[in-house]
């Protein structure tokens, strides 16, 4: 199993284990269907082509949710991170979201969660939820910092939560020592 496949499995597990119950009401409730690690061709298309990790069934219809989980040792960060480029040149979430709107399906909500290490058992440190469109207002306007992972060369952008209109935040008490 590749490292990114294990990351997907760990992320899905921790999202269900410690994140969804905290944000469920804020996100409107409903029923979640995972698009990651799913044998369905439709789920695979939503995940790979649209960046939708979960399909949320609400009484009024369906919407997509993109989720990014990061595991931290001490503290979380007040940022949303988005993969901007890979050394391989393969397409990233940022490229897909910044393409001219051609009526394609995109996630309505984006979730960024920080969970204390180790994976699978750590506590939720903090989680943020925003409309994906509001996150990309910041990206398009250049309100972000750039970071490169020294291990794999993947470049990320980090958008401050305070710059995103309507962003909802949850910070666990006494988990990160603040």
N, C-alpha and C positions, 0 to 999 in steps of 0.2 A: 504494500500500500504506500502511495506517495505521501509526502509531507502535507500537501494541500488537501488531499483526500482525508487524512487524519484530522486536519484543522476543521474541515467541514463537519465531520462526525462529532468532534469535541464541541464545536460551536452550537450545533443543533441540540446536543445533549444539555449544555449549560443554559442555552436560551430557554428550553422547556423547564429546566430544573430551578433556576433562580431569577430569570428575567421576566418572562411573560406574566406571571402572577402580579408583579409590581406594576407593570404598564398596561395591563389588560383593560382596565376601566378607562384610562386616559386614551387608549386607542379605540374605544367604542365597543369592546367585548367581542362577541361573536365566536366563531369556530375557526381555528387555524389549520391549514393544510400545508405541510412542508413540500417545497419544490426541490429541495436538495436531497440527494441520495434516494431519489424516488424512481421507480421503474417506469412510471408513466411518461410517454413521449411528450405530452402537453406540459407536465411539470418540468421536464428537462428543458424544453424550449423556453419556458418562463424564467427558469434559473439562468441558463447559459446566455440567452439572447437578450433578456430584459433585465437581468439583475434582481429578479424577484425571488426571495428566499422563502417567503410564506405567502400563501393566498388566504386572505381573511374573508370569511363569509359573514356578512352582516344581514340584518333583516331587510335592508334597502339595496343590497347587491354585493358585489365582490370588489376587493381592492388588494393591491400588492404591497408587501412590506419587504424592504431591504434591511438586512441585519449585519452588523459588524461587531464581533466580540473580540476583545483583547484581554489577555491575561497579564496581570501586573503583580509585582512583588510587594510594593508598599502603598502606592497611591495611584489613583486614576488621573486622567487629564480632562480638562474642560474643553475638549475638542471632539469633532467628528473627523475621522481620517478616511481618505478616499485614495485608492490605488490609482496613481497617475500614469505610471509607465513601468514596463518590465524590460529587462535586458534583452529578452527574446523578441521584443517588438509586438507581441500579441496584444490584442485589444483589451482595454481595461474598463472598469465601471465608469471612470471619468469620461473616457472617449465616447462611450455609449450615451451617457446623459447629455453631453455637450453637442451631439449631432443635431442638426437642424430638425425641428419637430416635424415629422412626417406623419403624425397620427399614430405613432407606434406606442406600444404598451410600455409603461415605465412604473416603478414602484411609487405609490402615493405617499407612503411614510418611509422614513429612514430611522433606524434604531442604532445607537452606538452604546455599547455596554462595556464596562471594565469590571472584571472579575478577578478576585485574588487567587493567585496560584496556590495549590496546584489545580490543574484542569480537572473538572469532574467533581470536585469536592469543595472548592473555594467559595467564599461568600461574595455576594454582589457588592461592589464598592460604589459604583454609580452607573446610572443609565440616563440617556437623553433620547428624546423622540422629537422629530420635526417633520414637516412636510418636505418631501424631497425637492420640490420646486423652490422652497425657501433656502435650502442648503445650496442649491446651484445658482441662486441670485448672488450669493457670496463668492462662489467659485468664478462666475463670469466677471464679477467686478474686481477680482484679484485680492479679495480679503482672505488670504490664507498664507500659511508658512509651508515651506517645502522641506521634506526630510527624505533621506535615502537610507534604506536598511543596509548596513555594512556587510551583512552575511550573504544576502542574495542579490543586492543591487536594485531591488524594487524601489521606485520612488513614490512617495506618498505626499499628499497635501493634507494639512491639518487646518480646519476651520474652527475658530473660537465659537463656543456655544453662545456667548453673549452677542455675537454678530448676527445670529440667525433669528429672524422674526418668528415669534410664536413658539420658540423651542421650549419643551417641557423637560424638567430635570428632577431626578431623584438621586439623593446622596445618602448612603447608609450612615447611621450614627456610629461613631467609634470604630469603624472598620479600617479606615485608612489613616488613623492617628491624627486627623485634623481636629 
